[in-house]
Amino acid sequence: MMRPKLREQNIKIRKFRVSDASKVSRLVRGTLKTVNAREYPKKTIQMFVKYFSAQNIKKDSKTDSIYLAFAGSKLVGCGKVSRENWIGMLFLKPRYIGKGIGALLLSQLEKAAKKHKTKAIHANSAPGALRFYIKHGFKKVKKIKKDTGGIAYVVKKKL
């Protein structure tokens, strides 16, 4: 069954604020434990859950561009791109996947990357997100095996 797209005017994208760190951490960790847990061993999920603490997100916000997606006042997604133009996170609450919000966040991350005067943006994609990236113009560069188990794909898009 196709999920209806949310109209763009119902979704607001804004820059991360330090006061958002706990909410972002909960969203990312929740998605890792539900969506990503289908693709990766428990050990891998635990490693990512540990990394995406509120403290680490605050630290990353000092060097990386982080954007949040809201449906009304509810945080439903987040994305981060580094100065080196690597997408370090792109997560949605599970019930908002497939409604166009990921595309809105990705577009914002690409705009931020273009400010770095680079010619490409990269990401490490989980197997379940590979189709999303390819749909949005990314090319699969290589398949990598995680030390903790599971696989990911390096993807790249010319800007």
PyMOL commands that set and color helices and strands:
alter all, ss='L'
color gray80, all
select helices_A, chain A and resi 8-10+18-34+36-38+42-51+54-61+94-96+101-114+127-135
alter helices_A, ss='H'
color red, helices_A
select strands_A, chain A and resi 11-15+65-71+74-81+86-92+120-125+139-145+151-158
alter strands_A, ss='S'
color yellow, strands_A
deselect
rebuild
show_as cartoon
